[in-house]
Amino acid sequence: MAGAAWLVVAFPLLGALILLVGGKRTNAWGHLLGCATIAASFVYGLILFFSTTGQEEAARTSEVSLFSWIPVDQLQVDFGLRIDPLSITFLLLITGVGFLIHVYSIGYMAHEPGENDRRRFFGYFNLFVAAMLILVLGNGFVTLYLGWEGVGLASYLLIGWYTDRPSAATAAKKAFLMNRVGDVGLAIAIFIMFKVVGSTQYTAVFDGVANGAFSSGELVALTLLLLLGACGKSGQFPLQAWLPDAMEGPTPVSALIHAATMVTAGVYLIARSNPIYTASPDGRLVVVIIGAVTLVIGCVIGCAYDDIKKVLAYSTVSQIGYMILAVGLGPFGYALGIMHLLTHGFFKAGLFLGAGSVMHAMNDEVDMRKYGGLARIMPVTFVTFGLGYLALIGVPPFSGFFSKDAIIEAALGQDETWRAWVFGGAALLGAALTAFYMTRLVLMTFFGEKRWKDIKSSDGREFHPHESPSVMTIPMIVLAVGSVGAGAFFAIGDTFTEWLAPTVGVLEESHHHVIPHAVVPWLTVGLSLLGVLLAWLFVGRKRVPLSKPEPVPFPVRAARADLYGNHFNELLIARPGTWLTRALVYIDNKWVDGLVNGTAALLGGSSGRLRRAQTGFVRSYALSMLGGSILLIAALLAVRFA
Amino acid sequence: MLATVLTAQPVPPADKLSAPAIDYGAIMPVLIVLGAACVGVLVEAFLPKHQRWPVQVVLSLATLAGAGIAMAVYLGDESTPKNGVITLAGTLAVDRPALFLWGTLLVLTLGALLLIADRSVEPGGAFVAEAAIRPGTIQDRAQVAGTGMQTEVFPLTLFALGGMMVFTSANDLLTMFIALEVLSLPLYLMCGLARRRRLLSQEAAVKYFLLGAFASAFFLYGLALLYGYAGSVKLADISNAAAGTDRSDALLFGGLGLLVVGLLFKASVGPFHTWTPDVYQGAPTPITAFMAACTKVAAFGGMLRVLQVGFESTSWEWRGVLWGVAIVSMVIGAVLGLTQTDVKRMIAYSSIAHAGFLLIGSIALTDQGLSGTLFYLLTYGFTTLAAFGVISLVRNADGEATHLSQWAGLAKRSPVTAAVFTFILLALAGIPLTSGFVGKFVIFSAALQDGMAPLVVIALIASAVAAFFYLRVIVLMYFSEPAADGPSVTVPGAFTTASITLGVIATLVLGVLPAFALDWAGSGTFAFQ
């Protein structure tokens, strides 16, 4: 079955090609083709899943070598696919959730102004999915890098979709540039692998790790560089700032980027490189620190925003932080991180689609202060969004509870007590904050008075909220079902972690507990409920003012300013960069140009002078020949007899 | 001088005189070309005027095809010795390099002949019927209105080609000298045949003739000294004599120096290049294309044979001197090219710089140096052929518009022509994916392997400087506003189109897939006997 697995990538790639090259002729049916290619890949993914799932552990992993891709001397890169539980998991997530978002987009993008727009949008969407599939299905780091860059390109195109908005162009550029920072890390990591083991295929590199081909310094370097790559793609500290800005794209894009595809690439990279991380505890510690820091700052900033999509974006930042934290725990957490990634894929996609549905109803308004009381008007959206909300804040038995609670338990179960307290504590704090900001979001959007009644949207229209068409609500319903059931399905009886074992190793259980094992779920749920309560006290009870309250105490100001993340980047990277550029321009103008211009002037001048020798008189030509001959013969004789 | 050499040979008694064995299969291409040239002269003499053009075109193309087929048959024959044959009493060596050069000469002449035969670009052809006819006169207009063009140029071309083929395979210096004259004399004539700008053309012919005669004298004097040294004019005998005698080396190196000057002149290597810009500019453009492509091939073919067969054993003494010559040529070509304002003169200086690169390959006395130089000759010939083909298309009322200022903004008027010329210039500059890059690469790597790293560095700098003036033309064509009364690009007829297409496609193919041609070029070395 695995032999034809290239079809999975080929379908969406072909779709993108047809839609982008076919032009206007494909306008009428382009969106349907876009959905069909993803559906075909999903079906093939299911076939792959069922054909491998019942087999022996060893038989569940297979490699398909397609062609020799980069045969240059010692660098021999084969383009091949690796079919194993991890890649099949991602394959199903990407195509499954991706398909639902595609279907939803038919409705969401139906009113695009340009006649070509929706078709082009689906072309980019297919390209995005194809790149992501190459990323997760490749059997080597270079193939991964191909998909990695493809995802970067497609995200650039999609974030900058609204070409008439300067903010969208800026956001797209920002996402692209910050991703490049991470890409540099990944690229250098690949160079190190090639230098040490002479190959970039997963099997060769991981064998090298097992055989001790890498020194411990090289291993730490690898872990840190791969982490840098993951931070760029997954919006982790300190490269998180692009992710909220990326909300400038259409909402289905946000759902696709933030639920099923792009941001999960970093988690995938670390989980895929698990032999490297397992061999380097120091590297893992850094991963855990990054995860913990990110999850807390994501929650804190999420509490302060009024823009519904940005709150969800920071929620994503923090949930990815949980996943990074989990995979940083090594054999205790790889499978847990992937499990949370899956459940998050369902409920966060559902939440984004729900937010998109609300925006669709509210003239594309994103400010929650202008919402209110939408629960009655948009019942389907409300219910599906509510189920996703319960899953995200980790209320049992919804899916988020199982996956998040498992991560918190693993974080609290670390051998070293200080780590258990610090990182476990951060995870617990995050759970409480998540409950707070999500409850605030739900209260401001669906409950309270209808604040939109007396105002107009920025383009001068009145608000007439309505439920979205069924092409949009049905995907939301499907995702809501996933939000409810996926966690229990994966977690009960450890089905998922055992299924992943051939790739990431058997999940280890800690026997070291700073907080008794049985207490942790209660504590998590209790803290979450505390967050809900606080949100009700601060937001639900009171009137929500239409404009942001000012002045506010310092913590809120800081959170509203993204905890100064952009200032930090500006101060630490952008400004020195500007200075360096200016200095280089100065040197270039004064010295380099001087040198170059001087050389050019010298050559031009001597050319002009030499040109005078070309007089046009045969006698002077003959004289120059004679002179040349005498010199030549004299030199020959001099060499011989000297 | 000639008489002395001849009388020095022992004369056998008349009754014992036997004809030398001749391998007709091997020399058939040369016989076909020279024979057809004679037939061409008869055609001129006996056919009525209006029939001459079609007959000459068909005859010339058939000759090239026939010579090519004869060569293919000879190469395909199982009994053909791999390391070449020496025939005609040791005067001709038909070995792999000679055959490669013959093939190169035949295809390049094909391209040049197509340009020569073209009547669509310039009605009435590019050649004058009588020396005294000036443009615009009644006789000139009659030529435009008439059916034919001046057709003596076809047999002249074939004679020159025959001379070139003998030159590249001559196994002794005397044969080489005669071949040199056979190839030069028609060229002198053809240079003076331009219908437009008569004075420039005649001046070019006279200059070329005078300086050519001067260079031939050098060659012949060198030949005499070498005969005095070795007692033979055969290259192999000279080599053997140099290896194992105590005769005066002043004769040897004096002779070598004079001989090489004659060759360097033909190859337009600086400082013996002075004729090149004037002649390239003055000659009719199809003839310039023929000269630039084929004379270079013949001259360097002869040079390779002389240096590698006759003087390999003394390379320590002369190689340093030729280093200097190569440097001078590259510097002159690259630096003087910067300030040229005429596109034909610019290509002339480019050819002087290229001659320097070729000389580097010629003095790398390895198999790779030989095959690299042969390959470079092939690629350079095609590229320069296409370059002059394009130049012949850009015209105004006075004929070709060769001043660079007239090329400004050409891309806006004629994007295809500009794109083709851009590609050719990039090939001349040696940008990857063109044959120019591969050619430079193989020559420079051969030179590096033979311990000439400083020379390669200088060559790279010279390439960079030369790239400037190529790119300047590209910038001029694409980023300048076209002049109001600028030239128009003539839509070429089938012949010129075919010629340019041949050159461009070869440049591209040899740049992308050079392996097969490199294999041919490296399939054997010179015969030594």
Interface residues (C-beta under 8 A of the other chain):
Chain A: A600 L603 G604 S606 S607 G608 L610 R611 Q614 G616 V618 S620 Y621 A622 S624 M625 G627 G628 S629 L632 I633 A635 L636 L637 V639 R640 F641
Chain B: V206 K207 L210 L211 F214 A215 F218 D249 A250 F253 G254 L256 G257 L258 V260 V261 F265 P271 F272 T274 W275 P277 D278 E317 W318 G320 V321 G324 V325 I332 V335 L336 G337 L338 T339 V465 F468
